Amino acid sequence: MLAGVQSGATSLSSLPQLDEGHLVDAVRRLNEEILWAPAGLNADPINRFGDEARSVFGPIPDGDCTGPESKRLGLEVDGNSVELEPNPFEPGSPLEFSHRDADGRLVKWTKEITKCDKPSLAGGVTFCGLNSRISRVQRNHVEWLFLCRKSSGDLKVHADPYWTESDPRFSRYSAIGFNSVTGEIAFLDGRKDRAVFDWSNSFPPPGGQSYGDTIGRRDAEALYDKTFAVDCVSCHDNKKPTVIDPHIQQARVGYFDSRARSFSLGNFLTARIARVDLPFRVIGSGYVSTHGVSMARAKAFAIKGHPCFACHSLTTMESGKRFAADAVAMPAGVKDPTLGQSVGIVQENAALQPVQDHRTDWASTSGDGRIMPWMVPDHGGNLSKGSSRLTAAEWDQLSECAWENGGKTCNYRPLFTGCPAPGAGADTFVPFDFSIAPMTMANTDGFQSALHLTWRYLNGYGDVPERDDVRFDIAVREKEIPVAQAPPATTDYPSMADVKATEASPSLGSVFKLRNDTLLLLNASYSGHRKWSDTPPAKGPRSYSITIPAVCGKRYLIRVVPKRFCFDNTGVVYGHADHLVDYDFPCAR
């Protein structure tokens, strides 16, 4: 509680009585520059998504699948690297598939590819595609992954120029943003009525580079899927931006011999032990509204003493059902399944069968070269140590948990964690240095004096210098100064219920009076942060201030509450701590 200063007041006894609407208008005009909510410029779902993502992750880089921070995804068949290129040994040098060993020596040419060592588990894409590209851009704890994936309508690879490394055409564009500290993640896909993209040029981020990037925002509207149709989080559910999968994380899943070092992505994709207690939250109100039902049902689990859980938590979504089953080469199943579980298990096993059908026999046999199962106890994806397989009993226990049939041994908890309130939990940043003082106005709107309230705050959650998802609501109550000038009681101040008043509606604007004669200002940003302007990096706490017309003989009781815009289905969350300020404005004698 901050006691007000008792000096410096100017007599306002001659001030005409102003109606309530006039006061609200005056307060709005004095503060309108900084009273605005982030990500509300327009209702277009892509631009809103981009504005929300920038408010959480900071600037979004262009999607560039050929830049210095990108890699090509290769194809391996029978332990050899495969490329599509002209065969000089055939008349006319037709495009064929060359197979080269780990030392680069030509092994053979083939006219088609029907199976590969590491078929994709993504679903709906070519199982043994080649020459897709992935790009990774990281700043501090935030990384963005961009995938330019080649695929075909029949999910097969053909001896066609499209599949060559030099052809920039591809069919599926997607992006993932992730903060490794906060566990915040965002998913985006290219539009689904577009069959061909071209990576010769980079792709603008959703929402453009800023609120004012008119051209970038227009181009983004035409590029991305407004319906958020793809349920990305079902597969990207293990509290990290990448899926542990031999097709994409080639460096992490090798063979029993030395081939892994020849055909891998190295350390391009970072490792992350996905503990069950890590935070994990999807950003993007449009995406969450589309997939919120399945997200609300999802659970993370970790079985104490089980060999898989030294490195993983798994979930009741695809990491526990589809990916785990393929990783250990065992079919999903539970004891005494319900009808719904029976249907789901049949569907999952059916989805995995074509993956296995497209895997080479060589990769599934014992001895050198074997890759199935591709995750093993003790050594994970490092198959060179020849670790034993997961036992049937250990798999049964895991599968029971994945299908929500395992009981207490699974240690279930919600997969997605809540939006953190400012100054609570992992967000330790709170407003401070509150100060209030009188000021003279040039008879603005009929008012000659006002109170100027200031404070400081750094929105440092997740170490994102441009983070802009926190605003302040300020409730101001005006009362007569008590004759004894006793200090105010806590109950004299506006309450949290006043700040969260159900009658408060964005349609009423940024300033209005509540029925209990409390003035409420919504969504105060830092000083100078004009509406629809992106925030520059913060080098330290920012300065905040509001100005309230004041009348002599009145006591002003103020509650300041930070709130976070969650950009999911929870709307906003308010800080819990009391930030109370008071000021007695005496009349001159």
Legacy VTK file of the C-alpha trace (Angstrom):
# vtk DataFile Version 3.0
C-alpha trace
ASCII
DATASET POLYDATA
POINTS 589 float
0.000 0.000 0.000
1.436 3.376 -1.003
0.326 6.384 1.041
-0.306 9.565 -0.923
1.491 12.865 -0.548
-0.511 15.563 1.237
0.966 18.718 -0.317
0.910 20.575 -3.606
-2.869 20.607 -4.071
-4.701 23.332 -5.989
-8.140 24.571 -5.011
-10.825 23.262 -7.299
-13.772 24.657 -5.356
-14.816 26.725 -8.342
-14.695 23.727 -10.726
-18.131 23.173 -12.304
-19.807 19.850 -11.664
-19.159 17.495 -14.583
-21.312 14.544 -15.506
-20.041 10.992 -15.354
-19.764 10.653 -19.114
-17.586 13.748 -19.309
-15.203 12.301 -16.714
-14.936 9.005 -18.574
-14.224 10.821 -21.831
-11.554 12.940 -20.161
-9.824 9.910 -18.645
-9.944 8.131 -21.963
-8.416 11.073 -23.839
-5.669 11.520 -21.262
-4.641 7.854 -21.485
-5.911 6.556 -24.817
-2.437 6.193 -26.330
-1.579 3.277 -24.032
-4.994 1.684 -23.402
-5.210 -1.174 -25.885
-5.170 -4.960 -25.925
-2.617 -6.846 -28.018
-3.577 -8.889 -31.105
-6.892 -7.188 -31.752
-6.178 -5.223 -34.929
-8.462 -7.333 -37.102
-10.405 -10.571 -37.050
-8.573 -12.351 -39.869
-7.509 -15.640 -38.224
-4.015 -15.692 -39.741
-3.099 -12.114 -38.888
-4.563 -12.509 -35.420
-2.518 -15.689 -34.977
0.624 -13.827 -36.019
-0.087 -10.911 -33.690
-0.637 -13.340 -30.818
2.529 -15.282 -31.617
4.671 -12.120 -31.810
3.280 -11.006 -28.458
4.562 -14.241 -26.909
7.633 -15.271 -28.921
8.825 -11.914 -30.230
9.561 -11.332 -33.934
8.812 -14.295 -36.203
11.481 -14.961 -38.838
10.629 -15.508 -42.479
10.283 -19.155 -43.412
13.410 -19.875 -45.448
13.980 -23.536 -46.237
17.193 -22.938 -48.198
19.012 -20.492 -45.947
22.179 -21.100 -43.912
20.126 -22.542 -41.052
18.427 -25.210 -43.148
19.044 -28.868 -43.948
17.937 -31.356 -46.579
16.201 -34.541 -45.495
17.693 -37.502 -47.258
16.449 -40.991 -48.021
18.063 -44.275 -47.044
17.422 -47.695 -48.566
19.187 -50.856 -47.370
21.700 -48.743 -45.490
22.599 -46.635 -48.519
21.870 -43.008 -49.349
19.528 -42.477 -52.312
19.354 -39.573 -54.763
17.324 -38.926 -57.894
19.635 -37.854 -60.712
20.366 -38.479 -64.405
21.782 -41.958 -65.010
24.674 -41.477 -67.466
24.823 -45.208 -68.165
21.372 -45.263 -69.781
20.504 -43.823 -73.217
19.297 -40.266 -72.804
20.438 -40.188 -69.138
16.930 -40.593 -67.654
16.258 -39.709 -64.041
16.815 -42.737 -61.829
17.607 -43.433 -58.208
21.299 -43.777 -57.361
22.245 -45.755 -54.241
25.566 -44.943 -52.537
27.138 -46.439 -49.450
28.478 -44.611 -46.418
31.742 -43.908 -48.249
29.955 -42.416 -51.264
30.566 -45.344 -53.597
27.861 -46.118 -56.151
26.107 -49.373 -55.313
23.338 -49.500 -57.929
20.695 -47.647 -59.893
16.963 -48.346 -59.593
13.972 -47.015 -61.505
11.703 -46.848 -58.457
11.642 -46.747 -54.678
8.969 -48.776 -52.949
10.496 -49.128 -49.479
13.013 -47.283 -47.319
14.762 -47.780 -44.002
13.015 -44.916 -42.213
9.490 -44.328 -43.592
7.599 -41.299 -42.326
5.093 -41.690 -39.507
3.544 -38.297 -40.186
0.463 -39.704 -41.912
-0.941 -38.397 -45.164
2.499 -37.773 -46.693
4.774 -39.835 -48.909
6.286 -42.586 -46.778
9.670 -42.631 -48.532
9.927 -39.103 -49.868
13.260 -37.394 -50.349
14.693 -33.905 -50.579
12.259 -32.199 -48.249
13.912 -29.392 -46.323
13.832 -28.200 -42.728
14.990 -24.873 -41.336
15.688 -23.985 -37.721
16.074 -20.439 -36.393
16.857 -19.885 -32.723
17.150 -16.778 -30.570
17.666 -17.144 -26.847
15.151 -19.767 -25.720
12.820 -19.374 -28.711
13.197 -21.492 -31.812
11.213 -21.649 -35.022
11.167 -24.719 -37.240
10.022 -24.506 -40.861
9.338 -27.628 -42.884
9.081 -27.630 -46.681
7.917 -31.159 -47.345
7.688 -32.825 -50.734
4.842 -35.284 -51.116
2.604 -36.724 -53.806
-1.053 -37.546 -54.175
-0.430 -41.296 -54.199
2.099 -41.042 -51.334
4.821 -42.521 -53.535
8.109 -41.145 -54.818
8.552 -41.089 -58.596
11.420 -40.611 -61.031
10.195 -37.103 -61.731
12.122 -33.768 -61.573
9.874 -32.733 -58.678
11.754 -35.127 -56.387
15.250 -33.848 -57.220
17.195 -31.781 -54.724
17.381 -28.789 -57.075
13.639 -28.557 -57.790
12.162 -25.921 -55.430
8.618 -27.245 -55.611
7.053 -28.889 -52.569
3.538 -29.588 -51.376
3.310 -28.980 -47.614
4.557 -25.979 -45.685
4.417 -25.801 -41.902
5.985 -23.908 -39.017
6.397 -24.486 -35.280
7.426 -21.914 -32.680
8.644 -23.024 -29.250
10.056 -21.490 -26.070
12.136 -24.076 -24.204
11.757 -22.245 -20.865
8.017 -21.662 -20.848
6.947 -24.668 -22.964
4.820 -22.368 -25.136
4.348 -23.772 -28.631
2.531 -22.614 -31.782
1.608 -24.503 -34.962
0.931 -23.189 -38.437
0.320 -24.796 -41.832
0.199 -23.624 -45.401
-3.264 -23.527 -46.947
-4.727 -26.887 -47.934
-6.221 -25.878 -51.272
-2.756 -25.175 -52.639
-0.935 -28.163 -54.133
2.444 -26.581 -54.867
4.700 -24.190 -52.966
8.118 -22.912 -54.047
11.057 -22.451 -51.689
12.959 -20.201 -54.098
11.637 -17.314 -52.018
11.106 -17.093 -48.285
7.633 -17.123 -46.749
6.281 -14.165 -44.743
5.314 -14.801 -41.127
1.643 -14.732 -40.137
0.665 -11.175 -39.335
3.593 -9.892 -41.366
6.594 -8.395 -39.615
4.425 -6.033 -37.550
0.949 -4.562 -37.115
1.865 -1.987 -39.747
3.229 -4.416 -42.349
0.277 -4.160 -44.730
1.895 -6.063 -47.590
3.243 -8.840 -45.363
-0.114 -9.285 -43.672
-1.891 -9.485 -47.013
0.590 -12.063 -48.324
0.286 -14.118 -45.126
-3.505 -14.221 -45.454
-3.070 -15.861 -48.852
-0.402 -18.322 -47.675
-1.661 -19.995 -44.510
-4.539 -22.284 -43.601
-7.186 -20.190 -41.840
-9.039 -23.261 -40.593
-6.114 -24.771 -38.633
-7.309 -28.103 -39.966
-4.205 -30.156 -39.152
-4.131 -31.399 -35.565
-0.364 -30.865 -35.237
-0.333 -31.176 -31.472
-1.539 -34.778 -31.582
1.906 -35.772 -32.845
3.931 -32.865 -31.432
2.633 -33.660 -27.966
5.770 -34.564 -26.058
6.707 -31.107 -24.745
9.151 -30.340 -27.520
8.938 -28.950 -31.070
10.279 -32.048 -32.827
9.053 -35.609 -32.870
11.520 -38.379 -32.076
11.170 -40.269 -35.317
13.889 -41.857 -37.460
12.516 -40.221 -40.604
13.069 -36.666 -39.403
15.573 -36.964 -36.529
18.051 -39.029 -38.441
20.979 -38.201 -36.167
19.145 -39.466 -33.103
18.121 -42.806 -34.561
20.971 -44.678 -36.179
21.875 -48.223 -37.129
23.793 -50.900 -35.300
26.873 -50.020 -37.348
28.650 -46.812 -38.430
26.212 -45.624 -41.087
24.467 -43.190 -38.743
27.311 -40.684 -38.862
27.262 -40.608 -42.654
23.570 -39.982 -43.186
22.592 -37.939 -40.136
21.556 -34.346 -39.467
24.188 -34.175 -36.733
23.087 -31.975 -33.840
20.860 -29.838 -36.030
17.783 -30.671 -33.957
18.333 -30.241 -30.239
17.664 -32.991 -27.728
15.262 -32.344 -24.849
14.269 -34.737 -22.099
10.520 -34.345 -21.917
9.804 -34.626 -18.200
6.178 -35.031 -17.278
6.311 -31.932 -15.037
7.545 -29.523 -17.726
5.221 -26.687 -18.780
3.479 -27.071 -22.131
0.923 -24.658 -23.575
-0.339 -24.048 -27.111
-0.443 -20.426 -28.295
-3.003 -19.398 -30.898
-6.649 -18.772 -30.049
-7.805 -19.885 -33.501
-5.886 -23.152 -33.303
-6.993 -23.895 -29.735
-10.637 -23.191 -30.467
-10.460 -25.755 -33.291
-8.670 -28.503 -31.348
-9.517 -27.594 -27.773
-11.730 -30.620 -27.051
-9.002 -33.199 -27.726
-6.441 -31.017 -25.988
-8.572 -30.834 -22.846
-8.724 -34.646 -22.704
-4.999 -35.198 -23.248
-2.865 -36.491 -20.393
0.846 -36.880 -19.885
2.083 -39.926 -17.988
5.313 -41.354 -16.621
5.657 -44.814 -15.098
8.086 -44.883 -12.193
10.878 -47.407 -12.747
9.896 -48.100 -16.352
12.924 -48.052 -18.704
11.322 -45.661 -21.210
10.743 -42.857 -18.734
14.300 -41.941 -17.885
14.220 -39.867 -21.087
10.535 -39.463 -21.934
7.184 -38.590 -20.664
4.538 -39.908 -23.025
0.965 -38.893 -23.574
-2.449 -40.294 -24.337
-2.135 -38.665 -27.751
0.140 -39.955 -30.511
3.471 -40.121 -28.640
2.017 -42.800 -26.405
-0.133 -44.528 -28.995
1.377 -44.410 -32.475
5.001 -43.349 -32.034
5.709 -45.521 -29.010
4.202 -48.571 -30.702
6.314 -48.082 -33.803
9.420 -47.268 -31.762
9.354 -50.583 -29.916
7.836 -52.557 -32.824
4.872 -53.801 -30.828
1.135 -53.484 -31.519
-1.127 -51.345 -29.352
-3.471 -53.185 -27.022
-5.050 -53.196 -23.544
-6.713 -55.725 -21.302
-10.500 -55.666 -21.288
-10.853 -52.655 -23.614
-13.983 -50.588 -23.826
-15.745 -50.330 -27.169
-14.164 -46.934 -27.781
-10.707 -48.259 -26.934
-11.188 -51.255 -29.202
-12.068 -49.014 -32.134
-9.136 -46.696 -31.435
-6.646 -49.553 -31.130
-7.779 -51.058 -34.421
-7.390 -47.650 -36.079
-3.907 -47.068 -34.669
-2.624 -50.508 -35.646
-4.118 -50.006 -39.108
-2.338 -46.647 -39.404
0.995 -48.244 -38.495
0.695 -51.140 -40.927
1.457 -49.139 -44.112
4.478 -47.627 -42.363
5.816 -51.102 -41.728
4.873 -52.141 -45.247
7.118 -49.354 -46.577
10.080 -50.270 -44.350
12.841 -52.326 -45.944
13.395 -55.888 -44.807
17.053 -54.961 -44.363
16.188 -52.371 -41.699
14.027 -54.869 -39.828
16.398 -57.830 -39.737
18.777 -58.699 -36.936
22.488 -57.910 -36.976
24.233 -54.973 -38.641
21.840 -52.523 -40.198
18.824 -53.322 -38.061
16.773 -50.290 -37.086
13.621 -51.925 -35.748
12.830 -51.338 -32.998
14.267 -47.844 -33.272
14.107 -47.017 -29.557
15.573 -49.447 -27.057
15.940 -49.512 -23.268
19.078 -47.981 -21.764
20.388 -46.449 -24.988
17.324 -44.868 -26.597
17.990 -44.177 -30.269
21.642 -45.217 -30.081
21.291 -48.646 -31.570
25.013 -49.255 -31.964
25.213 -50.674 -28.456
22.842 -53.492 -29.348
20.627 -53.110 -26.315
17.898 -55.659 -25.712
14.323 -54.954 -26.708
11.581 -53.750 -24.429
9.921 -56.738 -22.796
6.319 -57.647 -23.526
5.381 -56.890 -19.923
6.985 -53.442 -20.085
5.176 -52.681 -23.321
1.846 -53.887 -21.967
2.239 -51.529 -19.019
3.044 -48.597 -21.307
0.213 -49.361 -23.722
-2.316 -49.598 -20.884
-1.289 -46.082 -19.782
-1.387 -44.681 -23.325
-4.967 -45.865 -23.699
-5.989 -44.413 -20.316
-6.411 -47.861 -18.818
-3.440 -47.931 -16.468
-4.686 -46.373 -13.252
-2.441 -44.840 -10.588
0.733 -46.451 -11.854
0.643 -44.087 -14.844
0.836 -40.932 -12.709
-1.497 -39.124 -15.077
-1.640 -35.369 -15.193
-3.079 -32.909 -17.741
-0.763 -32.650 -20.716
-1.276 -28.924 -21.164
-0.383 -26.613 -18.315
-2.213 -23.444 -17.399
-1.556 -19.911 -18.517
0.676 -18.394 -15.803
-0.598 -15.347 -13.982
1.839 -12.422 -13.953
4.009 -12.656 -10.857
2.903 -16.186 -10.000
4.453 -19.612 -10.447
7.204 -19.630 -13.045
6.569 -15.979 -13.890
8.419 -14.137 -11.124
8.169 -10.646 -12.617
5.999 -8.144 -10.720
5.288 -4.408 -10.990
7.186 -2.210 -8.532
8.240 1.359 -7.698
4.704 2.747 -7.539
4.467 6.509 -7.139
1.584 8.993 -7.230
1.690 12.777 -7.373
-0.590 15.710 -8.269
-0.177 17.587 -11.498
-1.668 20.735 -12.997
-3.487 20.579 -16.315
-4.252 23.415 -18.680
-7.991 23.246 -17.952
-8.195 20.112 -20.109
-11.805 19.025 -20.546
-12.751 21.356 -17.705
-10.304 19.767 -15.256
-7.437 21.798 -13.823
-5.688 19.128 -11.722
-5.027 15.440 -11.895
-3.150 12.601 -10.261
-0.281 10.989 -12.105
0.339 7.361 -11.132
3.564 5.668 -12.261
5.171 2.260 -11.807
7.724 0.009 -13.473
7.526 -3.529 -14.801
9.492 -5.960 -16.942
7.556 -8.651 -18.796
10.493 -11.051 -18.529
8.707 -14.393 -18.605
10.519 -16.725 -20.990
13.372 -14.267 -21.634
11.726 -12.706 -24.700
12.798 -9.028 -24.914
9.801 -8.080 -27.108
7.199 -10.004 -25.134
3.919 -8.081 -25.131
1.179 -10.246 -23.618
0.723 -8.405 -20.297
-1.446 -5.334 -19.682
-2.687 -3.611 -16.530
-6.235 -2.907 -15.368
-6.575 0.001 -12.937
-9.583 0.537 -10.679
-9.899 3.988 -9.078
-12.349 4.717 -6.230
-13.099 8.282 -5.110
-14.251 8.939 -1.513
-14.448 11.856 0.880
-11.314 12.403 2.974
-12.166 11.269 6.531
-12.204 14.055 9.139
-9.604 12.222 11.203
-7.633 11.489 8.036
-7.230 7.890 9.187
-5.347 5.691 6.697
-7.579 3.601 4.467
-8.410 0.014 5.288
-7.761 -2.678 2.712
-11.502 -3.068 2.242
-11.782 0.604 1.205
-9.926 -0.058 -2.050
-11.548 -1.399 -5.187
-11.628 -5.170 -4.958
-10.399 -7.792 -7.394
-14.067 -8.400 -8.096
-14.347 -4.777 -9.186
-11.414 -5.205 -11.558
-12.938 -8.396 -12.967
-16.475 -6.987 -12.868
-18.853 -9.009 -14.977
-20.424 -5.828 -16.309
-17.072 -4.821 -17.746
-17.160 -5.477 -21.454
-14.709 -4.592 -24.229
-17.682 -3.124 -26.097
-17.820 -0.406 -23.436
-14.363 0.775 -24.380
-11.161 1.150 -22.416
-12.559 3.397 -19.634
-15.910 3.312 -17.857
-17.602 3.663 -14.501
-18.825 0.644 -12.580
-22.090 0.771 -10.643
-20.179 1.268 -7.368
-18.722 4.546 -8.711
-15.374 2.983 -9.327
-13.591 4.082 -12.458
-12.014 1.221 -14.429
-9.233 1.590 -16.978
-8.486 -1.472 -19.096
-5.363 -2.720 -20.832
-2.746 -0.134 -19.917
0.544 -0.751 -21.692
3.843 0.981 -21.001
4.342 4.704 -21.608
4.661 5.572 -25.275
3.389 2.220 -26.547
0.953 3.548 -29.112
-1.915 1.415 -30.317
-0.988 -1.176 -32.969
2.736 -0.647 -32.613
5.113 -3.529 -31.968
7.265 -3.340 -28.890
11.042 -2.898 -29.196
13.324 -5.089 -27.078
13.288 -4.249 -23.378
16.731 -3.557 -21.915
15.216 -3.247 -18.447
11.906 -2.565 -16.695
9.565 -0.324 -18.667
7.861 2.765 -17.264
4.066 2.804 -16.930
1.768 5.699 -16.047
-1.849 6.834 -16.050
-3.433 10.231 -15.429
-6.721 10.708 -13.546
-8.504 14.081 -13.135
-8.759 14.857 -9.436
-10.962 17.040 -7.208
-9.905 18.576 -3.925
-11.314 17.133 -0.741
-11.302 13.620 -2.155
-9.405 10.468 -1.282
-8.341 8.321 -4.233
-7.959 4.593 -3.708
-6.393 2.652 -6.545
-5.855 -1.020 -7.308
-3.441 -1.914 -10.118
-3.673 -5.464 -11.509
-1.442 -7.021 -14.183
-3.081 -9.534 -16.505
-1.766 -11.885 -19.149
-3.487 -12.434 -22.483
-3.236 -16.197 -22.820
-4.223 -16.473 -26.513
-5.879 -19.790 -25.827
-9.261 -20.817 -24.450
-8.650 -19.243 -21.024
-8.855 -15.623 -22.174
-6.839 -13.685 -19.601
-5.406 -14.450 -16.152
-4.876 -11.815 -13.479
-1.994 -11.331 -11.099
-2.788 -12.337 -7.525
-0.778 -9.827 -5.488
-2.274 -6.599 -4.115
-0.859 -3.438 -5.684
-2.681 -0.684 -3.801
-2.078 3.062 -3.987
-3.904 5.898 -2.213
-3.789 9.685 -2.274
-5.607 12.390 -0.289
-6.143 15.544 -2.366
-6.873 18.406 0.115
-8.337 21.728 -0.847
-6.235 24.853 -0.334
-7.236 27.092 2.593
LINES 1 590
589 0 1 2 3 4 5 6 7 8 9 10 11 12 13 14 15 16 17 18 19 20 21 22 23 24 25 26 27 28 29 30 31 32 33 34 35 36 37 38 39 40 41 42 43 44 45 46 47 48 49 50 51 52 53 54 55 56 57 58 59 60 61 62 63 64 65 66 67 68 69 70 71 72 73 74 75 76 77 78 79 80 81 82 83 84 85 86 87 88 89 90 91 92 93 94 95 96 97 98 99 100 101 102 103 104 105 106 107 108 109 110 111 112 113 114 115 116 117 118 119 120 121 122 123 124 125 126 127 128 129 130 131 132 133 134 135 136 137 138 139 140 141 142 143 144 145 146 147 148 149 150 151 152 153 154 155 156 157 158 159 160 161 162 163 164 165 166 167 168 169 170 171 172 173 174 175 176 177 178 179 180 181 182 183 184 185 186 187 188 189 190 191 192 193 194 195 196 197 198 199 200 201 202 203 204 205 206 207 208 209 210 211 212 213 214 215 216 217 218 219 220 221 222 223 224 225 226 227 228 229 230 231 232 233 234 235 236 237 238 239 240 241 242 243 244 245 246 247 248 249 250 251 252 253 254 255 256 257 258 259 260 261 262 263 264 265 266 267 268 269 270 271 272 273 274 275 276 277 278 279 280 281 282 283 284 285 286 287 288 289 290 291 292 293 294 295 296 297 298 299 300 301 302 303 304 305 306 307 308 309 310 311 312 313 314 315 316 317 318 319 320 321 322 323 324 325 326 327 328 329 330 331 332 333 334 335 336 337 338 339 340 341 342 343 344 345 346 347 348 349 350 351 352 353 354 355 356 357 358 359 360 361 362 363 364 365 366 367 368 369 370 371 372 373 374 375 376 377 378 379 380 381 382 383 384 385 386 387 388 389 390 391 392 393 394 395 396 397 398 399 400 401 402 403 404 405 406 407 408 409 410 411 412 413 414 415 416 417 418 419 420 421 422 423 424 425 426 427 428 429 430 431 432 433 434 435 436 437 438 439 440 441 442 443 444 445 446 447 448 449 450 451 452 453 454 455 456 457 458 459 460 461 462 463 464 465 466 467 468 469 470 471 472 473 474 475 476 477 478 479 480 481 482 483 484 485 486 487 488 489 490 491 492 493 494 495 496 497 498 499 500 501 502 503 504 505 506 507 508 509 510 511 512 513 514 515 516 517 518 519 520 521 522 523 524 525 526 527 528 529 530 531 532 533 534 535 536 537 538 539 540 541 542 543 544 545 546 547 548 549 550 551 552 553 554 555 556 557 558 559 560 561 562 563 564 565 566 567 568 569 570 571 572 573 574 575 576 577 578 579 580 581 582 583 584 585 586 587 588
